[in-house]
């Protein structure tokens, strides 16, 4: 019986350490903006501020069991959430983390060669060579590109591509408006 108590104690300790390390219970921190740039949500400690079209609502929140539980003292709301890198999904709305940058740092992290690793190759960019000046070559065709309000845009006179993006290490994740997820590796 003593061995069972020791085993359960070790498992409980491991779960606590895993959660504190952010590996299995990560909760949002910082400011996240929706694709249109109309709504921002800021998480700081247990405080939550929602700025929707310039109107702010402030309150407290708890992240528990895959849900964000929010209250401002009078109003209560819960949303299912998932957090992957700099992408936060509340119910069906995708938000990108607003990162502090000097000049065009966010755009600078996209500069380079990217190759599609996960996702459909049909009607999606496979190989992208993105240059500092906003030009590039995608699947052998010259394009222009930009990032704006948490979205990545590729433009060509005959076609255009747009999605919410996030970067984690050498992985670029593009989440299209139809929910399709594409993952690229930097070469």
C-alpha positions as CSV (number, residue, x, y, z in Angstrom):
1,X,0.0,0.0,0.0
2,X,2.9,2.3,0.7
3,X,4.1,2.0,-2.9
4,X,0.7,3.1,-4.2
5,X,0.8,6.2,-2.1
6,X,4.3,7.0,-3.3
7,X,3.2,6.5,-6.9
8,X,0.1,8.7,-6.6
9,X,2.2,11.3,-4.8
10,X,4.7,11.3,-7.7
11,X,2.0,11.5,-10.3
12,X,0.3,14.5,-8.5
13,X,3.7,16.2,-8.2
14,X,4.5,15.6,-11.9
15,X,1.1,17.1,-12.9
16,X,1.7,20.2,-10.8
17,X,5.2,20.7,-12.3
18,X,3.9,20.1,-15.8
19,X,1.1,22.7,-15.3
20,X,3.4,25.3,-13.8
21,X,5.8,24.8,-16.7
22,X,3.0,25.6,-19.1
23,X,3.0,22.1,-20.7
24,X,-0.6,21.1,-20.5
25,X,-2.4,23.9,-18.9
26,X,-1.2,27.0,-20.7
27,X,-3.4,30.0,-20.4
28,X,-3.3,33.2,-22.5
29,X,-1.1,36.1,-21.5
30,X,-0.8,39.4,-23.3
31,X,-3.0,41.1,-26.0
32,X,-4.7,39.2,-28.8
33,X,-6.4,40.8,-31.8
34,X,-9.0,39.3,-34.2
35,X,-8.3,39.1,-37.9
36,X,-10.2,42.4,-38.7
37,X,-8.5,44.3,-35.9
38,X,-11.8,45.3,-34.5
39,X,-11.6,43.3,-31.2
40,X,-8.7,43.0,-28.9
41,X,-8.5,41.0,-25.6
42,X,-5.8,41.6,-23.0
43,X,-5.0,39.0,-20.4
44,X,-2.9,40.2,-17.4
45,X,-2.7,38.1,-14.3
46,X,-6.4,37.3,-13.5
47,X,-7.6,40.6,-15.3
48,X,-9.2,40.5,-18.7
49,X,-9.9,43.6,-20.8
50,X,-12.0,43.4,-24.0
51,X,-11.8,46.3,-26.4
52,X,-14.6,45.9,-29.0
53,X,-14.8,48.7,-31.6
54,X,-13.3,51.1,-29.0
55,X,-15.7,50.1,-26.2
56,X,-13.8,48.5,-23.3
57,X,-15.1,46.0,-20.8
58,X,-12.9,45.1,-17.9
59,X,-13.2,42.2,-15.4
60,X,-11.5,39.1,-14.1
61,X,-11.2,35.6,-15.6
62,X,-10.2,32.0,-14.9
63,X,-9.0,29.5,-17.4
64,X,-10.3,26.1,-16.4
65,X,-11.2,22.9,-18.2
66,X,-10.6,24.3,-21.7
67,X,-12.8,27.4,-21.0
68,X,-12.3,31.0,-20.2
69,X,-14.8,32.1,-17.5
70,X,-15.1,35.9,-17.4
71,X,-17.0,38.3,-15.1
72,X,-17.1,42.1,-14.7
73,X,-19.2,41.8,-11.5
74,X,-22.6,42.0,-13.2
75,X,-22.0,40.1,-16.5
76,X,-20.7,36.5,-16.8
77,X,-19.6,34.7,-19.9
78,X,-17.7,31.5,-20.7
79,X,-15.9,30.6,-24.0
80,X,-14.2,27.5,-25.1
81,X,-10.6,28.2,-25.9
82,X,-7.4,26.7,-27.3
83,X,-4.0,28.3,-27.4
84,X,-1.3,27.3,-30.0
85,X,1.8,29.4,-30.1
86,X,0.6,33.0,-30.8
87,X,-2.9,31.9,-31.9
88,X,-5.8,32.0,-29.5
89,X,-9.2,30.6,-30.5
90,X,-12.3,31.6,-28.4
91,X,-15.3,29.6,-29.5
92,X,-14.9,30.0,-33.3
93,X,-13.1,33.3,-33.4
94,X,-9.3,33.3,-34.1
95,X,-7.1,35.9,-32.4
96,X,-3.4,36.5,-33.0
97,X,-1.1,37.7,-30.3
98,X,0.1,41.2,-30.6
99,X,3.8,41.2,-30.2
100,X,6.1,44.1,-29.3
101,X,8.4,44.8,-32.1
102,X,10.8,47.4,-33.3
103,X,9.8,48.6,-36.7
104,X,8.9,45.7,-38.9
105,X,10.1,42.8,-36.7
106,X,7.0,40.7,-37.2
107,X,7.4,41.0,-41.0
108,X,11.1,40.3,-40.6
109,X,10.4,36.9,-39.0
110,X,8.6,35.9,-42.1
111,X,11.5,36.7,-44.5
112,X,13.1,33.5,-45.8
113,X,12.2,30.3,-47.6
114,X,9.2,28.3,-46.4
115,X,8.0,24.8,-47.4
116,X,4.6,23.3,-46.8
117,X,4.9,20.4,-44.3
118,X,1.2,19.9,-43.2
119,X,-2.0,20.7,-45.0
120,X,-3.5,20.3,-48.5
121,X,-1.3,21.2,-51.4
122,X,-4.4,21.9,-53.5
123,X,-4.9,25.6,-54.1
124,X,-2.4,26.5,-51.3
125,X,1.1,27.8,-51.6
126,X,3.7,25.0,-51.3
127,X,7.1,26.8,-51.5
128,X,7.4,30.5,-50.6
129,X,10.5,32.6,-50.8
130,X,9.6,35.9,-49.0
131,X,12.0,38.9,-49.4
132,X,12.5,41.8,-47.0
133,X,11.0,44.3,-49.5
134,X,7.6,42.7,-49.6
135,X,8.2,40.8,-52.9
136,X,8.7,37.1,-53.2
137,X,8.4,33.9,-55.3
138,X,5.7,31.5,-54.5
139,X,5.6,28.2,-56.4
140,X,7.7,29.8,-59.2
141,X,5.5,32.9,-59.6
142,X,6.4,36.5,-58.5
143,X,4.2,37.9,-55.8
144,X,4.0,40.7,-53.3
145,X,3.2,40.0,-49.6
146,X,2.5,41.8,-46.4
147,X,1.2,41.3,-42.8
148,X,-1.5,43.5,-41.3
149,X,-3.7,43.1,-38.2
150,X,-2.5,39.5,-37.5
151,X,-3.1,38.4,-41.1
152,X,-0.7,37.3,-43.8
153,X,-1.4,38.3,-47.4
154,X,0.0,37.1,-50.7
155,X,-1.0,39.1,-53.8
156,X,-0.6,38.4,-57.6
157,X,-2.5,40.0,-60.4
158,X,-4.5,36.8,-61.0
159,X,-4.9,35.5,-57.5
160,X,-4.7,36.4,-53.8
161,X,-4.3,34.5,-50.5
162,X,-5.0,35.6,-47.0
163,X,-5.0,33.9,-43.6
164,X,-4.3,34.4,-39.9
165,X,-0.7,33.5,-39.1
166,X,1.5,32.6,-36.2
167,X,5.2,31.8,-35.9
168,X,6.7,29.4,-33.4
169,X,10.4,28.7,-33.8
170,X,10.9,27.6,-37.4
171,X,7.2,26.8,-38.0
172,X,4.8,29.1,-39.7
173,X,1.1,28.3,-39.1
174,X,-1.5,29.7,-41.5
175,X,-5.1,29.3,-40.4
176,X,-7.5,30.0,-43.3
177,X,-10.9,31.5,-42.8
178,X,-12.5,28.1,-43.7
179,X,-10.7,26.5,-40.7
180,X,-8.0,24.8,-42.8
181,X,-4.6,24.8,-41.1
182,X,-1.3,24.9,-43.1
183,X,2.1,24.4,-41.5
184,X,5.4,25.5,-43.1
185,X,9.0,24.9,-42.1
186,X,11.7,27.5,-42.6
187,X,14.5,26.2,-44.9
